[in-house]
Amino acid sequence: MDDFSRSWTALRTAVADLSDEDFAQPSGCTGWLVRDLVCHLIIDAQDILITLVTPAEAEPTRDAMTYWEVADTAPTGDDPLDALIVRLA
């Protein structure tokens, strides 16, 4: 839990003073703006917290190889939700 707390604090510190213009810049991850990456990291942090407080008795249904279901094609931008798909990927 200490690692999570340190990581969460580091993320919050890194983005605390960013301007709207900063969030609209490329992130260094091909095709992702800073806001896309930050949204993705926040959603993943929420998923981690949910997972930690939701124990299950059943065997896992996914493993490291089957966790992601990658689409064959990238979003085209025609659907208004395409940007959200990238942010929540």
PEURDA-V389413 format. One record per pair of residues at least 12 apart in sequence whose ideal C-beta (glycine too) atoms are under 10 Angstrom apart, sorted by the first residue. I is the first residue (numbers start at 1). GAP is how many residues later the second one is. Records with the same first field share a line. If there is no record, write none. Layout:
I->GAP, GAP
//
This chain:
1->48, 51
4->41, 44, 45, 48
7->34, 38, 41
8->33, 34, 37, 40, 41
11->27, 30, 31, 34
12->30
14->20, 24, 27
15->19, 20, 22, 23, 26, 27
18->16, 17, 20
20->15
21->13
22->12, 13
23->12, 13, 14, 15, 16
27->13
29->57
31->43, 44, 55
32->54, 55, 57
33->50, 53, 54
35->48, 52
36->47, 48, 50, 51, 52, 53
37->49, 50
38->49
39->44, 45, 47, 48, 49, 50
40->46, 47, 48, 49
41->46
42->45
43->44, 45, 46
44->44, 45
68->21
70->19
71->14, 18
74->12
75->14
//
